[in-house]
Amino acid sequence: MAKRPVVFIVATESSGDNYGAMMARELRGMRPDIELYGLGGGKMESAGVTLFQNMLEHAVVGFVEVVRSLRYFLDTMDQLIAKAKELKPDVVVLIDSPDFNLRMAPRFKQLDIPVVYYVSPQLWAWREGRVEQIRKFIDRMLVIFPFEVDFYARHGIEARFVGHPLLDLIKHDEVKKRAEGLRHGFKIPQKKKVIGLFPGSRRSEVTRLMPRMLDAAREIMARRKDVIFLVGCSPWFNPDRYKEAIKDHEDLPLRAIHGRSHEVMALADFSLICSGTATVEAAIVGVPFLCTYRMAWASAILAGLLVNTEFACMVNILANKQVVPELLQHQAEPLTMALIALENLETGGQQMRAELAEVVKTLGGKGASQRAAEQVLSVGGLRPTSRPISSEMPAIAR
């Protein structure tokens, strides 16, 4: 009896869990006999991936924060290699998370297992020297931003641009319809202005940004009363943690929305958003926003020495100009956040909406998850049995 195909998918953060889940569904559609294992979160598990560990509770960011969880990650790496020796996957897919995945890549290669890297580490921003690890240990690099193809080409590495998987995830008509259902369910009057608060998906992000966002909400309320605040809560930011976070702000018109961030974005007239994947989501949805971030000061100092990009927000990096305002570290003051939000409420943010739409056009169109899955099967020497391989790849915007 022939061995069933086995694929490992490794994701350690919320965005990677999303992308891994979409890829898993495509892989299962192309090869119904496939066995999927790996690291991820609930969305990957729901998509048919047998998880060795749920990683989302341990997602961290910053040099200092990583050290505190080092033992857990090292043990998980060893467990993953033990499972690879046992199950002998045809191919491994590493999704983003370079501090974890670039340590795993050589260990998989030592076992002669092909490795696909999906969602490039931001080597163009910092730690460019890691490109040699890509050259040595990655069989195929799949990138989601068009400029990354040129970056790797300058280093003599071929990268395949498959488009951004968020364009598969966010379906405008469906999101708008669900958003109106959300408005009705929470009895939000049409005359109310809605401001979305998105303090991040990690514990360190939420604990640093949420208090400032709440203080900004108070500054906004002091200047106009026709506003309601919807908080987009990540899986880590569960109801108990949310209740604790707002205990000194219960007089504000706040509504916690769990697991429906796109609907909150679609309802919002303006949003305050933690730097990261959520900023690209907001661009696709089309909501004006400001990008903010705070990390431990030791991490921030090191980042300032190492990061070589002009902007922190991916939307601005893609546009090569400031489309959305950025408030980082000490700049992330509540009054400044509030004044930017108030100005955009007055103007409607029409110019920002138009510029966000132009940025989205560079992301390659729908079908990224299918194209990525096809590449994974190809590297693993597997052919689809339920769907022919498409030769279409997204055009690269220059």
C-alpha positions as CSV (number, residue, x, y, z in Angstrom):
1,M,0.0,0.0,0.0
2,A,1.4,3.4,-1.0
3,K,2.4,5.8,1.7
4,R,-0.1,8.7,2.1
5,P,1.5,12.1,1.5
6,V,2.5,14.0,4.6
7,V,3.0,17.7,4.9
8,F,4.2,19.7,8.0
9,I,3.0,23.3,8.4
10,V,4.7,25.4,11.0
11,A,3.2,28.7,12.2
12,T,3.8,30.3,15.6
13,E,1.7,33.5,15.3
14,S,-1.9,34.4,14.7
15,S,-1.4,35.6,11.1
16,G,0.6,32.4,10.3
17,D,-2.3,30.4,11.7
18,N,-4.6,32.1,9.3
19,Y,-2.4,31.6,6.3
20,G,-1.6,28.0,7.3
21,A,-5.3,27.2,7.6
22,M,-6.1,28.6,4.1
23,M,-3.2,26.7,2.6
24,A,-4.3,23.5,4.5
25,R,-7.7,23.7,2.9
26,E,-6.2,24.1,-0.6
27,L,-3.9,21.2,0.0
28,R,-6.7,19.0,1.1
29,G,-8.7,20.1,-1.9
30,M,-5.9,19.1,-4.2
31,R,-4.9,15.9,-2.4
32,P,-7.8,14.5,-0.3
33,D,-5.5,11.8,0.9
34,I,-3.0,14.2,2.4
35,E,-2.0,14.1,6.1
36,L,-1.3,17.5,7.6
37,Y,0.6,18.0,10.9
38,G,2.4,20.9,12.5
39,L,2.4,23.8,14.9
40,G,-0.2,26.6,14.8
41,G,-3.5,27.6,16.3
42,G,-7.2,26.9,16.3
43,K,-7.7,27.9,12.7
44,M,-5.2,25.4,11.4
45,E,-6.6,22.7,13.6
46,S,-10.1,23.5,12.2
47,A,-8.7,23.2,8.7
48,G,-7.6,19.7,9.3
49,V,-4.0,20.1,10.7
50,T,-3.1,17.8,13.6
51,L,-1.2,20.1,16.0
52,F,1.7,19.0,18.0
53,Q,1.4,22.3,20.0
54,N,-0.9,25.3,19.9
55,M,1.6,28.1,19.6
56,L,-0.6,31.2,19.9
57,E,-0.6,31.5,23.7
58,H,3.2,31.7,23.4
59,A,3.5,34.3,20.7
60,V,6.0,37.0,21.7
61,V,7.8,39.9,20.0
62,G,11.0,41.8,20.7
63,F,14.5,40.6,21.8
64,V,13.8,40.8,25.5
65,E,10.4,39.0,25.4
66,V,11.7,36.1,23.4
67,V,14.3,35.2,26.0
68,R,11.6,34.7,28.6
69,S,9.9,32.0,26.6
70,L,13.2,30.4,25.3
71,R,12.9,27.0,27.1
72,Y,9.4,26.4,25.7
73,F,10.5,27.1,22.2
74,L,13.6,25.0,22.4
75,D,11.6,22.0,23.7
76,T,9.0,22.5,20.9
77,M,11.8,22.5,18.3
78,D,13.0,19.2,19.6
79,Q,9.5,17.7,19.6
80,L,9.0,18.9,16.0
81,I,12.2,17.2,14.8
82,A,11.2,14.0,16.7
83,K,7.8,14.0,14.9
84,A,9.6,14.6,11.6
85,K,11.7,11.5,12.1
86,E,8.7,9.5,13.0
87,L,6.3,10.7,10.3
88,K,8.8,11.5,7.5
89,P,7.0,14.4,5.8
90,D,7.3,14.9,2.1
91,V,7.8,18.6,2.6
92,V,7.8,21.1,5.4
93,V,6.2,24.6,5.1
94,L,7.6,27.3,7.4
95,I,5.4,30.3,7.8
96,D,7.0,33.6,8.8
97,S,8.4,33.7,12.4
98,P,12.1,33.7,11.4
99,D,13.5,33.5,15.0
100,F,11.8,30.1,15.2
101,N,11.7,28.9,11.6
102,L,15.2,29.8,10.5
103,R,16.5,27.7,13.4
104,M,14.3,24.8,12.2
105,A,15.2,24.9,8.6
106,P,18.7,23.4,8.8
107,R,17.5,20.7,11.2
108,F,14.9,19.6,8.6
109,K,17.5,19.7,5.8
110,Q,19.7,17.4,7.9
111,L,16.8,14.9,7.6
112,D,16.7,15.4,3.8
113,I,13.2,16.9,4.0
114,P,12.5,19.7,1.4
115,V,11.6,23.0,3.0
116,V,9.3,25.8,1.7
117,Y,9.3,29.2,3.4
118,Y,6.0,31.0,3.0
119,V,5.9,34.7,4.0
120,S,9.4,35.9,3.9
121,P,11.2,37.2,7.0
122,Q,11.6,40.9,6.7
123,L,15.3,40.6,5.8
124,W,15.0,43.8,3.7
125,A,14.3,45.7,6.9
126,W,16.9,44.2,9.2
127,R,19.3,41.2,9.7
128,E,19.9,41.0,5.9
129,G,22.8,38.6,6.6
130,R,20.2,35.9,7.2
131,V,19.8,35.7,3.5
132,E,22.6,33.1,3.5
133,Q,20.4,30.8,5.6
134,I,17.7,31.1,3.0
135,R,20.2,30.2,0.3
136,K,21.5,27.1,2.2
137,F,18.4,25.7,3.8
138,I,15.3,26.8,1.9
139,D,14.3,24.9,-1.3
140,R,11.7,27.5,-2.3
141,M,10.9,30.9,-1.0
142,L,7.3,32.1,-1.5
143,V,6.8,35.8,-0.9
144,I,3.6,37.9,-0.5
145,F,4.9,41.3,-1.3
146,P,6.1,42.1,-4.9
147,F,9.2,44.1,-3.9
148,E,10.6,41.0,-2.1
149,V,11.2,39.3,-5.5
150,D,13.7,42.0,-6.4
151,F,15.3,41.9,-2.9
152,Y,16.1,38.2,-3.3
153,A,17.1,38.6,-6.9
154,R,19.8,41.0,-5.8
155,H,21.2,38.2,-3.6
156,G,21.0,35.6,-6.4
157,I,18.0,33.8,-5.0
158,E,14.8,33.1,-6.9
159,A,11.7,33.9,-4.9
160,R,8.1,33.2,-6.2
161,F,5.6,36.0,-5.6
162,V,2.2,34.2,-5.0
163,G,0.2,37.2,-3.9
164,H,-1.1,38.1,-0.4
165,P,-3.3,35.5,1.2
166,L,-5.4,38.2,3.0
167,L,-7.0,38.9,-0.3
168,D,-8.4,35.3,-0.2
169,L,-9.5,35.8,3.4
170,I,-11.2,39.2,3.2
171,K,-14.3,39.1,0.9
172,H,-15.6,42.7,0.8
173,D,-19.3,42.0,0.2
174,E,-19.5,39.3,2.9
175,V,-17.5,41.5,5.4
176,K,-19.8,44.5,4.8
177,K,-22.9,42.4,5.2
178,R,-21.6,40.9,8.5
179,A,-20.5,44.3,9.6
180,E,-24.1,45.6,9.3
181,G,-25.3,42.6,11.2
182,L,-22.8,43.5,13.9
183,R,-24.1,47.1,14.0
184,H,-27.7,45.8,14.4
185,G,-26.7,43.2,17.0
186,F,-25.0,45.8,19.1
187,K,-27.7,48.4,18.5
188,I,-25.2,51.0,17.2
189,P,-27.1,54.0,15.7
190,Q,-26.2,55.0,12.2
191,K,-25.5,58.5,13.4
192,K,-22.7,57.3,15.7
193,K,-19.1,57.6,14.6
194,V,-17.3,54.3,15.2
195,I,-13.6,54.1,16.1
196,G,-11.9,50.7,16.1
197,L,-9.3,49.9,18.7
198,F,-6.9,47.1,17.7
199,P,-4.2,46.7,20.4
200,G,-2.5,43.6,18.9
201,S,-2.6,39.9,19.0
202,R,0.2,39.3,21.5
203,R,0.2,39.7,25.3
204,S,3.1,42.2,25.2
205,E,1.4,44.3,22.5
206,V,-2.0,44.4,24.3
207,T,-0.6,45.2,27.7
208,R,1.5,48.1,26.3
209,L,-1.0,49.6,23.8
210,M,-4.5,49.0,25.3
211,P,-4.1,51.5,28.2
212,R,-2.9,54.2,25.8
213,M,-5.8,53.5,23.4
214,L,-8.3,53.8,26.2
215,D,-6.7,57.1,27.3
216,A,-7.0,58.3,23.7
217,A,-10.7,57.2,23.7
218,R,-11.2,59.4,26.8
219,E,-9.5,62.4,25.0
220,I,-11.8,61.9,22.0
221,M,-14.9,61.7,24.2
222,A,-13.9,64.9,25.9
223,R,-14.1,66.6,22.5
224,R,-17.1,65.0,20.9
225,K,-19.9,62.7,22.2
226,D,-21.2,61.0,19.1
227,V,-18.5,58.3,19.2
228,I,-18.5,54.6,20.1
229,F,-15.4,52.5,20.4
230,L,-15.3,48.9,19.2
231,V,-12.3,46.8,20.5
232,G,-11.1,44.1,18.1
233,C,-9.9,41.4,20.5
234,S,-7.4,38.7,19.6
235,P,-7.6,35.2,21.0
236,W,-5.2,36.1,23.7
237,F,-7.3,39.1,24.7
238,N,-10.1,36.9,26.0
239,P,-13.1,38.3,28.0
240,D,-11.5,37.9,31.4
241,R,-8.4,39.8,30.3
242,Y,-10.5,42.4,28.6
243,K,-12.6,43.0,31.7
244,E,-9.4,43.5,33.7
245,A,-8.0,45.9,31.1
246,I,-11.0,48.2,31.1
247,K,-11.8,48.2,34.8
248,D,-10.8,51.9,35.1
249,H,-12.6,52.9,31.8
250,E,-16.0,51.3,32.2
251,D,-17.7,54.7,31.8
252,L,-16.6,54.9,28.2
253,P,-18.8,53.6,25.4
254,L,-16.8,50.5,24.7
255,R,-17.8,47.2,23.0
256,A,-15.5,44.2,22.9
257,I,-15.7,42.2,19.7
258,H,-14.0,38.8,19.8
259,G,-12.9,37.1,16.6
260,R,-14.5,39.6,14.1
261,S,-11.8,42.1,13.4
262,H,-12.7,42.6,9.8
263,E,-16.3,43.4,10.6
264,V,-15.1,45.9,13.2
265,M,-12.8,47.5,10.6
266,A,-15.6,47.7,8.0
267,L,-17.8,49.5,10.6
268,A,-15.2,51.9,11.7
269,D,-14.9,55.4,10.5
270,F,-11.3,55.4,11.8
271,S,-9.1,52.9,13.7
272,L,-6.1,52.8,16.0
273,I,-4.1,49.7,15.0
274,C,-1.1,47.9,16.4
275,S,1.7,47.7,13.7
276,G,1.6,44.3,12.0
277,T,-0.7,42.2,9.8
278,A,-3.7,44.1,11.0
279,T,-2.5,47.2,9.1
280,V,-2.6,45.3,5.8
281,E,-6.1,43.9,6.7
282,A,-7.3,47.5,7.3
283,A,-5.9,48.6,3.9
284,I,-7.8,45.7,2.2
285,V,-11.0,46.5,4.1
286,G,-10.4,50.2,3.3
287,V,-10.6,51.9,6.7
288,P,-8.5,54.9,7.5
289,F,-6.2,54.3,10.5
290,L,-3.1,55.2,12.4
291,C,-0.4,52.7,13.1
292,T,1.1,52.5,16.5
293,Y,3.5,50.3,18.4
294,R,5.4,50.1,21.7
295,M,7.9,47.5,22.9
296,A,10.3,47.1,25.8
297,W,12.8,49.9,25.8
298,A,15.8,47.5,25.5
299,S,14.1,45.9,22.5
300,A,13.3,49.3,21.0
301,I,16.9,50.5,21.3
302,L,18.3,47.4,19.6
303,A,15.6,47.6,16.9
304,G,16.6,51.3,16.3
305,L,20.2,50.2,15.7
306,L,19.3,47.3,13.4
307,V,16.2,48.2,11.4
308,N,17.0,50.0,8.1
309,T,13.6,51.0,6.8
310,E,12.1,54.4,6.8
311,F,8.7,53.2,7.9
312,A,7.3,50.7,10.3
313,C,3.8,50.2,8.8
314,M,3.7,47.8,5.9
315,V,1.2,50.0,4.0
316,N,3.7,52.8,4.0
317,I,6.6,50.5,3.0
318,L,4.5,49.3,0.0
319,A,3.6,52.8,-1.0
320,N,7.2,54.1,-0.4
321,K,5.6,57.1,1.3
322,Q,3.5,57.9,4.4
323,V,0.0,56.9,3.6
324,V,-1.0,56.4,7.3
325,P,0.4,58.2,10.3
326,E,2.8,56.2,12.5
327,L,3.1,56.7,16.3
328,L,5.9,54.6,17.7
329,Q,7.3,54.3,21.3
330,H,7.3,57.7,23.0
331,Q,5.3,59.2,20.2
332,A,2.3,56.9,21.0
333,E,0.8,59.5,23.3
334,P,-3.0,59.3,23.9
335,L,-3.6,63.0,23.1
336,T,-1.7,62.7,19.7
337,M,-3.7,59.6,18.9
338,A,-7.0,61.3,19.7
339,L,-6.2,64.4,17.7
340,I,-5.3,62.4,14.6
341,A,-8.5,60.4,15.0
342,L,-10.6,63.5,15.4
343,E,-9.1,65.2,12.3
344,N,-9.9,62.1,10.2
345,L,-13.5,62.0,11.6
346,E,-13.9,65.6,10.4
347,T,-12.5,65.0,6.9
348,G,-13.8,61.5,6.4
349,G,-10.3,60.3,5.5
350,Q,-11.1,60.2,1.8
351,Q,-7.5,60.8,0.6
352,M,-6.3,58.0,2.8
353,R,-9.0,55.6,1.6
354,A,-8.0,56.3,-2.0
355,E,-4.3,55.8,-1.3
356,L,-5.0,52.6,0.6
357,A,-6.9,51.3,-2.5
358,E,-3.8,51.9,-4.6
359,V,-1.6,50.0,-2.2
360,V,-4.0,47.0,-2.3
361,K,-3.7,46.8,-6.1
362,T,0.0,45.8,-5.7
363,L,-0.8,42.7,-3.6
364,G,-1.4,40.3,-6.5
365,G,-5.2,39.6,-6.4
366,K,-7.0,36.6,-5.1
367,G,-5.7,33.0,-5.3
368,A,-2.5,33.3,-3.2
369,S,-3.4,30.3,-1.0
370,Q,-4.0,28.1,-4.0
371,R,-0.8,29.2,-5.7
372,A,1.2,28.7,-2.5
373,A,-0.3,25.2,-2.1
374,E,0.6,24.3,-5.7
375,Q,4.2,25.3,-5.0
376,V,4.3,23.2,-1.9
377,L,3.1,20.1,-3.7
378,S,5.6,20.7,-6.4
379,V,8.6,21.0,-4.0
380,G,7.3,17.8,-2.2
381,G,7.2,15.9,-5.5
382,L,3.4,15.5,-5.1
383,R,0.8,15.9,-7.8
384,P,-2.7,17.1,-7.2
385,T,-5.3,14.4,-7.7
386,S,-8.5,16.6,-7.5
387,R,-7.5,19.8,-9.3
388,P,-5.1,20.6,-12.1
389,I,-2.2,22.9,-11.3
390,S,-2.8,26.4,-12.5
391,S,0.1,28.1,-14.2
392,E,-1.2,31.6,-13.5
393,M,0.9,33.7,-11.2
394,P,0.1,37.3,-10.1
395,A,1.7,40.1,-12.1
396,I,4.4,42.0,-10.2
397,A,3.6,45.7,-9.9
398,R,6.7,47.7,-10.6
